[in-house]
């Protein structure tokens, strides 16, 4: 859709850009392009895990459980999200990883949107 409006479906759009539906990685001119924030619709099968920890985080993140059971591992702490709407927020400098204990859908918001930060095969 052109102009300053985009209408989509997070589940369908998530198959592109590893689930990220808004951020610096969208084309300039696309209403979903943002250098301020990133949004991800993450669909994770049971047992899905981040391939490696994020170290030296430069962003703040909010992760909200939509469905399933999802564990976020933070340096020195493990957080289990098990009821719809459970969420966790972490800031700059907090190392993290994650694991889907059940098939899960999570909404992640990160800010700012930092180019060149992607980890191959997951995010």
C-alpha positions as CSV (number, residue, x, y, z in Angstrom):
1,X,0.0,0.0,0.0
2,X,1.5,3.4,-0.9
3,X,1.7,6.7,0.8
4,X,2.0,7.1,4.6
5,X,-0.4,4.2,5.3
6,X,0.3,0.4,5.4
7,X,-2.4,-2.1,6.3
8,X,-1.2,-5.7,6.8
9,X,-1.4,-8.8,8.9
10,X,1.4,-9.4,11.4
11,X,1.3,-13.2,10.9
12,X,1.6,-13.0,7.1
13,X,4.1,-10.1,7.1
14,X,6.2,-11.8,9.7
15,X,7.5,-14.3,7.2
16,X,9.7,-11.5,5.8
17,X,12.7,-10.0,7.8
18,X,12.6,-12.9,10.4
19,X,9.4,-11.6,11.9
20,X,10.4,-8.0,12.2
21,X,7.5,-5.9,10.8
22,X,8.7,-2.4,11.5
23,X,12.2,-0.9,11.8
24,X,15.3,0.5,10.0
25,X,15.5,-2.5,7.7
26,X,12.2,-1.6,5.8
27,X,12.7,0.4,2.7
28,X,12.9,4.2,3.1
29,X,9.5,5.5,2.1
30,X,7.7,2.4,3.5
31,X,5.5,3.6,6.4
32,X,7.1,0.6,8.4
33,X,10.6,2.1,8.1
34,X,11.7,3.5,11.4
35,X,15.0,4.4,13.0
36,X,13.4,5.0,16.3
37,X,11.7,1.6,17.0
38,X,11.5,-2.0,15.8
39,X,8.5,-4.3,16.1
40,X,8.5,-8.1,15.7
41,X,5.7,-10.7,15.5
42,X,7.6,-13.8,16.6
43,X,6.1,-17.2,15.9
44,X,8.2,-19.9,17.6
45,X,7.7,-23.7,17.5
46,X,8.1,-25.6,20.8
47,X,11.8,-26.0,21.5
48,X,12.9,-23.0,19.4
49,X,15.8,-21.2,21.0
50,X,18.1,-18.3,20.2
51,X,21.3,-19.6,18.7
52,X,23.4,-17.5,20.9
53,X,23.1,-14.8,23.7
54,X,22.9,-11.1,22.8
55,X,25.8,-9.5,24.6
56,X,26.4,-5.8,24.9
57,X,22.8,-4.9,24.1
58,X,22.4,-1.3,22.9
59,X,18.6,-1.1,22.9
60,X,15.7,-1.3,25.3
61,X,13.2,-4.1,24.6
62,X,9.7,-5.1,25.6
63,X,8.6,-8.7,24.9
64,X,4.8,-9.5,25.3
65,X,3.4,-13.0,25.3
66,X,0.5,-13.4,22.9
67,X,0.1,-17.2,23.2
68,X,2.1,-20.2,24.4
69,X,4.9,-20.4,27.1
70,X,8.1,-18.5,26.5
71,X,11.2,-18.2,28.6
72,X,13.5,-15.1,28.5
73,X,17.0,-15.7,29.9
74,X,18.6,-12.5,31.2
75,X,22.0,-12.3,32.8
76,X,21.4,-13.7,36.3
77,X,17.7,-14.2,35.9
78,X,15.2,-16.4,34.1
79,X,11.7,-15.0,33.3
80,X,8.8,-17.4,32.3
81,X,6.0,-15.8,30.4
82,X,3.0,-18.2,30.6
83,X,-0.2,-16.2,30.6
84,X,-1.4,-14.0,27.6
85,X,-0.2,-10.5,28.3
86,X,2.8,-11.4,30.5
87,X,5.7,-9.3,29.5
88,X,9.3,-8.4,30.4
89,X,11.3,-5.2,29.7
90,X,15.1,-5.0,29.7
91,X,17.4,-2.1,29.0
92,X,20.8,-1.4,27.5
93,X,23.6,-3.6,28.7
94,X,21.4,-6.5,29.7
95,X,22.6,-9.8,28.0
96,X,19.7,-12.1,27.0
97,X,18.5,-15.2,25.2
98,X,15.2,-17.0,24.9
99,X,13.5,-20.4,24.6
100,X,10.0,-21.4,23.5
101,X,8.8,-24.0,26.1
102,X,5.6,-24.4,24.0
103,X,4.6,-23.2,20.6
104,X,4.5,-19.4,21.2
105,X,3.7,-16.1,19.6
106,X,5.4,-13.0,21.1
107,X,5.4,-9.4,20.2
108,X,8.7,-7.6,20.7
109,X,9.3,-3.9,20.6
110,X,12.9,-2.6,20.6
111,X,14.3,0.9,20.5
112,X,16.2,2.5,18.9
113,X,16.3,0.6,15.6
114,X,20.1,-0.1,15.2
115,X,21.4,-1.0,11.8
116,X,23.8,-3.9,11.5
117,X,22.7,-5.6,14.8
118,X,21.1,-8.7,13.3
119,X,22.3,-12.1,14.3
120,X,22.2,-14.7,11.5
121,X,19.2,-17.1,11.6
122,X,17.4,-15.4,14.5
123,X,16.7,-12.1,16.1
